[in-house]
Amino acid sequence: MSNEFRLDDYLTRIGYRGVLTPDLLTLTALHAAHTNAIPFEGMNPLLGRPVLLDLPSVQAKLVDSRRGGYCFEQNALFRAALEKIGFAVTGLAGRVRWMAPPESPLGPKTHMLLKVDLPEGPYIADVGFGACLLDAPLRLATDVEQRTAMGTFRFEDRDGRFWLYVKQPSGWRTMYVFDLVPQIQSDYELSSYFTATSSVTPFTSTLILERVTADARYKLVNRRLIVEGSGGELRSERAINSADELRQVLHEVFNVQAPVPVEEVFARIGG
Protein backbone atom coordinates (compact mmCIF):
# COMPACT_ATOMS: atom_id res chain seq x y z
CA MET A 1 0.00 0.00 0.00
CA SER A 2 1.18 3.48 -0.82
CA ASN A 3 2.18 5.87 1.97
CA GLU A 4 0.74 8.79 -0.01
CA PHE A 5 -2.14 10.56 1.67
CA ARG A 6 -5.20 10.75 -0.60
CA LEU A 7 -6.70 14.10 0.35
CA ASP A 8 -9.52 14.00 -2.19
CA ASP A 9 -10.73 10.64 -0.90
CA TYR A 10 -10.63 11.92 2.67
CA LEU A 11 -12.61 15.06 1.78
CA THR A 12 -15.22 12.92 0.02
CA ARG A 13 -15.45 10.66 3.08
CA ILE A 14 -16.21 13.58 5.40
CA GLY A 15 -18.40 15.40 2.87
CA TYR A 16 -16.29 18.56 2.81
CA ARG A 17 -16.47 20.84 -0.22
CA GLY A 18 -15.18 24.12 1.22
CA VAL A 19 -11.96 26.06 0.78
CA LEU A 20 -8.62 24.49 1.65
CA THR A 21 -6.54 27.32 3.04
CA PRO A 22 -4.54 26.69 6.24
CA ASP A 23 -6.52 29.04 8.45
CA LEU A 24 -8.88 28.87 11.42
CA LEU A 25 -12.02 28.88 9.30
CA THR A 26 -10.92 25.83 7.34
CA LEU A 27 -9.63 24.05 10.45
CA THR A 28 -12.96 24.55 12.22
CA ALA A 29 -14.99 23.37 9.23
CA LEU A 30 -12.84 20.27 8.71
CA HIS A 31 -12.99 19.42 12.41
CA ALA A 32 -16.79 19.54 12.43
CA ALA A 33 -17.10 17.56 9.21
CA HIS A 34 -14.73 14.86 10.45
CA THR A 35 -16.48 14.22 13.78
CA ASN A 36 -19.84 14.14 12.03
CA ALA A 37 -18.79 11.67 9.34
CA ILE A 38 -16.22 9.35 10.97
CA PRO A 39 -17.36 8.19 14.40
CA PHE A 40 -15.19 7.24 17.29
CA GLU A 41 -15.41 3.46 17.59
CA GLY A 42 -13.41 0.78 19.35
CA MET A 43 -14.59 -2.49 17.83
CA ASN A 44 -11.11 -3.76 17.00
CA PRO A 45 -9.85 -3.82 20.62
CA LEU A 46 -13.15 -5.32 21.80
CA LEU A 47 -12.83 -8.12 19.25
CA GLY A 48 -9.13 -8.71 19.89
CA ARG A 49 -8.20 -7.41 16.45
CA PRO A 50 -5.05 -5.30 15.95
CA VAL A 51 -5.13 -1.52 15.67
CA LEU A 52 -2.73 -0.48 12.92
CA LEU A 53 -1.41 3.08 12.92
CA ASP A 54 0.55 3.27 9.67
CA LEU A 55 -1.07 5.74 7.31
CA PRO A 56 -2.09 3.25 4.59
CA SER A 57 -3.88 1.09 7.18
CA VAL A 58 -5.58 4.09 8.77
CA GLN A 59 -6.79 5.32 5.37
CA ALA A 60 -8.00 1.85 4.37
CA LYS A 61 -10.04 1.52 7.56
CA LEU A 62 -11.40 5.04 8.15
CA VAL A 63 -11.59 6.38 4.59
CA ASP A 64 -12.09 3.43 2.26
CA SER A 65 -14.31 1.40 4.60
CA ARG A 66 -17.39 2.22 6.68
CA ARG A 67 -15.42 2.15 9.89
CA GLY A 68 -14.36 4.56 12.59
CA GLY A 69 -11.50 4.32 15.03
CA TYR A 70 -10.14 5.56 18.31
CA CYS A 71 -7.90 8.52 19.06
CA PHE A 72 -4.62 7.27 17.60
CA GLU A 73 -6.28 6.42 14.29
CA GLN A 74 -8.59 9.43 14.14
CA ASN A 75 -5.98 12.05 14.92
CA ALA A 76 -3.34 10.39 12.73
CA LEU A 77 -5.77 10.70 9.82
CA PHE A 78 -6.73 14.26 10.69
CA ARG A 79 -3.09 15.26 11.07
CA ALA A 80 -2.24 13.85 7.64
CA ALA A 81 -5.08 15.84 6.08
CA LEU A 82 -4.10 19.07 7.82
CA GLU A 83 -0.45 18.74 6.87
CA LYS A 84 -1.38 18.01 3.25
CA ILE A 85 -3.35 21.27 3.19
CA GLY A 86 -0.42 23.19 4.69
CA PHE A 87 -1.15 23.47 8.42
CA ALA A 88 1.68 23.38 10.96
CA VAL A 89 0.76 20.44 13.21
CA THR A 90 2.45 18.90 16.26
CA GLY A 91 1.36 15.57 17.68
CA LEU A 92 0.92 15.55 21.46
CA ALA A 93 -0.16 12.99 24.05
CA GLY A 94 -2.56 13.24 26.96
CA ARG A 95 -3.35 11.45 30.21
CA VAL A 96 -7.06 10.62 30.35
CA ARG A 97 -8.94 11.79 33.46
CA TRP A 98 -12.57 11.29 32.41
CA MET A 99 -13.29 8.42 34.81
CA ALA A 100 -10.48 9.08 37.28
CA PRO A 101 -11.23 10.22 40.86
CA PRO A 102 -9.97 13.79 41.40
CA GLU A 103 -7.41 12.72 44.01
CA SER A 104 -5.96 9.85 41.96
CA PRO A 105 -2.43 10.12 40.48
CA LEU A 106 -1.94 10.83 36.80
CA GLY A 107 -2.00 7.78 34.58
CA PRO A 108 -0.05 6.97 31.40
CA LYS A 109 -0.28 8.88 28.15
CA THR A 110 -3.02 6.96 26.36
CA HIS A 111 -4.53 9.72 24.24
CA MET A 112 -3.37 11.44 21.05
CA LEU A 113 -4.20 15.08 20.31
CA LEU A 114 -2.89 17.76 17.97
CA LYS A 115 -1.54 21.27 18.35
CA VAL A 116 -2.10 23.44 15.28
CA ASP A 117 -0.16 26.70 15.03
CA LEU A 118 -2.12 29.49 13.37
CA PRO A 119 -1.50 33.24 12.99
CA GLU A 120 -4.04 33.69 15.83
CA GLY A 121 -1.92 31.45 18.06
CA PRO A 122 -1.88 27.73 18.94
CA TYR A 123 -5.08 25.67 18.83
CA ILE A 124 -5.85 22.17 20.07
CA ALA A 125 -7.54 19.96 17.49
CA ASP A 126 -8.81 16.58 18.65
CA VAL A 127 -11.24 14.42 16.66
CA GLY A 128 -10.71 11.31 18.77
CA PHE A 129 -11.62 11.72 22.45
CA GLY A 130 -14.37 9.15 22.69
CA ALA A 131 -16.01 10.21 25.92
CA CYS A 132 -16.76 13.78 24.88
CA LEU A 133 -15.74 14.42 21.28
CA LEU A 134 -14.69 17.98 20.58
CA ASP A 135 -16.83 19.42 17.82
CA ALA A 136 -14.40 22.29 17.15
CA PRO A 137 -10.74 23.19 17.73
CA LEU A 138 -9.99 25.13 20.92
CA ARG A 139 -7.63 28.04 21.35
CA LEU A 140 -4.83 27.05 23.72
CA ALA A 141 -5.56 29.82 26.21
CA THR A 142 -6.03 29.24 29.92
CA ASP A 143 -8.76 30.30 32.34
CA VAL A 144 -11.21 31.38 29.66
CA GLU A 145 -14.42 29.57 28.76
CA GLN A 146 -14.71 28.57 25.10
CA ARG A 147 -18.14 27.76 23.76
CA THR A 148 -18.75 25.56 20.74
CA ALA A 149 -22.03 24.40 19.26
CA MET A 150 -21.99 21.32 21.47
CA GLY A 151 -20.22 22.37 24.66
CA THR A 152 -18.27 24.75 26.83
CA PHE A 153 -14.60 24.04 27.53
CA ARG A 154 -11.66 25.59 29.34
CA PHE A 155 -7.96 24.95 29.89
CA GLU A 156 -6.01 25.31 33.12
CA ASP A 157 -2.21 25.48 33.36
CA ARG A 158 -1.07 23.58 36.46
CA ASP A 159 2.56 22.70 37.16
CA GLY A 160 3.56 22.92 33.52
CA ARG A 161 0.65 20.79 32.26
CA PHE A 162 -2.59 21.79 30.59
CA TRP A 163 -5.83 20.43 32.00
CA LEU A 164 -8.85 20.37 29.69
CA TYR A 165 -12.32 20.61 31.25
CA VAL A 166 -15.83 20.44 29.84
CA LYS A 167 -18.93 21.86 31.50
CA GLN A 168 -21.50 19.17 32.27
CA PRO A 169 -24.94 19.45 33.88
CA SER A 170 -23.31 18.43 37.17
CA GLY A 171 -20.40 20.91 36.82
CA TRP A 172 -16.93 20.99 35.29
CA ARG A 173 -15.42 17.60 34.41
CA THR A 174 -11.78 16.89 33.56
CA MET A 175 -11.21 15.35 30.15
CA TYR A 176 -7.44 14.91 30.01
CA VAL A 177 -4.08 16.42 30.94
CA PHE A 178 -1.25 17.07 28.48
CA ASP A 179 2.01 18.91 27.93
CA LEU A 180 3.59 20.32 24.79
CA VAL A 181 6.28 17.66 24.31
CA PRO A 182 6.09 16.49 20.67
CA GLN A 183 5.47 12.78 20.20
CA ILE A 184 6.91 10.52 17.52
CA GLN A 185 5.30 7.52 15.84
CA SER A 186 6.86 4.98 18.20
CA ASP A 187 5.38 6.83 21.18
CA TYR A 188 1.93 6.38 19.71
CA GLU A 189 2.56 2.76 18.73
CA LEU A 190 3.44 1.85 22.32
CA SER A 191 0.55 3.80 23.84
CA SER A 192 -1.93 2.39 21.36
CA TYR A 193 -0.81 -1.18 21.96
CA PHE A 194 -1.38 -0.76 25.69
CA THR A 195 -4.74 0.94 25.12
CA ALA A 196 -5.93 -1.76 22.72
CA THR A 197 -4.81 -4.81 24.70
CA SER A 198 -4.70 -4.07 28.44
CA SER A 199 -7.55 -5.22 30.65
CA VAL A 200 -7.31 -1.96 32.63
CA THR A 201 -8.50 0.09 29.65
CA PRO A 202 -12.20 0.12 28.71
CA PHE A 203 -11.77 -0.82 25.07
CA THR A 204 -11.05 -4.51 25.60
CA SER A 205 -14.34 -5.09 27.42
CA THR A 206 -16.70 -2.28 26.40
CA LEU A 207 -18.19 -1.31 23.05
CA ILE A 208 -17.82 2.46 22.68
CA LEU A 209 -18.98 4.58 19.76
CA GLU A 210 -19.55 8.32 19.58
CA ARG A 211 -20.56 10.77 16.88
CA VAL A 212 -21.18 14.49 17.27
CA THR A 213 -23.21 16.67 14.92
CA ALA A 214 -24.05 20.36 14.98
CA ASP A 215 -26.90 19.78 17.45
CA ALA A 216 -26.57 16.33 19.06
CA ARG A 217 -24.08 13.93 20.59
CA TYR A 218 -24.71 10.20 20.04
CA LYS A 219 -23.04 7.63 22.30
CA LEU A 220 -23.24 3.87 22.27
CA VAL A 221 -21.86 2.17 25.39
CA ASN A 222 -22.35 -1.58 25.18
CA ARG A 223 -26.14 -1.94 24.86
CA ARG A 224 -27.11 1.66 25.73
CA LEU A 225 -27.71 4.31 23.09
CA ILE A 226 -27.49 7.80 24.61
CA VAL A 227 -28.34 11.08 22.90
CA GLU A 228 -27.13 14.32 24.49
CA GLY A 229 -27.68 17.95 23.64
CA SER A 230 -25.35 20.93 23.92
CA GLY A 231 -23.83 21.04 27.38
CA GLY A 232 -24.19 17.31 27.92
CA GLU A 233 -27.86 17.32 28.91
CA LEU A 234 -29.54 13.96 28.38
CA ARG A 235 -32.11 13.94 25.58
CA SER A 236 -32.84 10.23 25.39
CA GLU A 237 -31.52 6.82 26.36
CA ARG A 238 -32.62 3.37 25.29
CA ALA A 239 -31.48 -0.21 25.51
CA ILE A 240 -30.29 -2.22 22.54
CA ASN A 241 -31.89 -5.61 23.05
CA SER A 242 -30.84 -7.64 20.03
CA ALA A 243 -28.20 -8.03 17.38
CA ASP A 244 -30.68 -6.72 14.82
CA GLU A 245 -31.17 -3.53 16.85
CA LEU A 246 -27.42 -3.14 17.17
CA ARG A 247 -27.01 -3.56 13.42
CA GLN A 248 -29.62 -0.86 12.81
CA VAL A 249 -27.96 1.57 15.24
CA LEU A 250 -24.52 1.01 13.75
CA HIS A 251 -25.91 1.66 10.28
CA GLU A 252 -28.38 4.48 10.88
CA VAL A 253 -26.79 6.42 13.74
CA PHE A 254 -23.06 5.87 13.27
CA ASN A 255 -22.80 4.79 9.60
CA VAL A 256 -20.36 2.01 10.39
CA GLN A 257 -20.19 -1.66 9.54
CA ALA A 258 -18.80 -4.18 11.99
CA PRO A 259 -15.74 -6.12 10.82
CA VAL A 260 -17.40 -9.38 11.91
CA PRO A 261 -21.04 -10.51 12.03
CA VAL A 262 -22.95 -8.19 14.35
CA GLU A 263 -24.13 -11.20 16.35
CA GLU A 264 -20.53 -11.72 17.44
CA VAL A 265 -20.23 -8.12 18.60
CA PHE A 266 -23.56 -8.28 20.46
CA ALA A 267 -22.52 -11.48 22.25
CA ARG A 268 -19.44 -9.74 23.67
CA ILE A 269 -21.20 -6.79 25.27
CA GLY A 270 -23.22 -6.61 28.45
CA GLY A 271 -26.21 -4.46 29.31
Buried (B, 14 or more C-beta within 10 A) or exposed (E): EEEEBBBEEBBEBBEBEEEBEBBBEBBBBBBBBBBBBBBBBBBBBBBEEEBBBEBBBBBBBBBEEBBBBBBBBBBBBBBBBBBBBEBEBBBBBBBBBBEBEEEEEEBBBBBBBBBBBBEEEBBBBBBBBBBBBBBBBBBBEEEEEBEBEBBBBBBBEEEEBBBBBBBBEEEEBBBBBBEEEEBEEEBBBEBBBBBBBEEEBBBBBBBBBBBBBEEBBBBBBBBBBBBBBBBBEEEEEEEBEEBEBBBEBBBEBBBBEBBEEBEEBBEBBEE
